[in-house]
């Protein structure tokens, strides 16, 4: 057990987060285990779960006694002590008590490709909201797991959560009640603006580069919103497309989630149908991108596997999209 792992455990408990992934023969909703309980199993505690990563703190060779309520929401009280053959942790969920005996605790991390994920919770300029979402989960991966779990390109891209024209200030991917606020989200970082300026230079968008320099010198909310509006204009489309491509390049080394043989078969069949639809649109001169929404691999939150076709259109100098949904 490393100090870093202990810090991660303490971080969860301080946030009153304690979601266990129990062995298959133990009921996940409400568990009461008498006497010796389960023995010699690995029990996972959810750490960071998003489209970019599924990570857990794993209690090795663990047994559990007492009661665990997976639906509990409220304050936790926890203590941990060293024993001769390992550790014992007592967790109080309100009036109930759970005791975990284990030999060690490790961090388990699974990384996935997320640049082609799609979640359409908020309408209008969906492609920019997808960028905001992907950059946000990338930053969470970097902040919670560490830079060693990011590629060099991802490290550079992660600063863009500090670029208000593209973060949740202007293009939130989720409804307001689900936003986890960052400190001073309207204040851009120098690194974020420099990255966007380099992008503008690569795309030979001189006007966008000048606007960014003005914004760097006087980073007001008005200028942030003005640049945000520029991002959906067709004349600045190259900047958004280049940023999307950079994110795809940065994540192409990661694997796609494998949902199991049954869902995978359905996925392949539906994907073929979506590809045919994409080809039909291409023949009409219409661009369409295929995005996917996947269930978690270990902690299944849904049995649905969805594909989306994001169809690009232009209206009065603005790039807009229409979304077609396909359930696998």
Secondary structure, DSSP 8 states (H G I E B T S, - for coil): --HHHHHHHHHHHHTT---EE--TTS-SSEEEE-TT-S-SEEEEEEEEESSSEEEEEEEEEEEEEEEEETT--S-EEEEEEEETTEEEEEEEETTEEEEEEESEEEEEEEEB--TTB---SS-SSHHHHHHHHHHHHHHHHHHHH-GGGS-HHHHHHGGGGG-TTTSHHHH-SS-GGG----TTTTS--HHHHHHHHHHHHHTT-HHHHHHHHHHHHS--HHHHHHHHHHTTBGGGHHHHHHHHHHHHHHHTTSB-----HHHHHHHHHHHHHHHHHHHHHHHTT--EEEEEE---SSS---S--EEEEEEEEEETTEEEEEEEEEE-
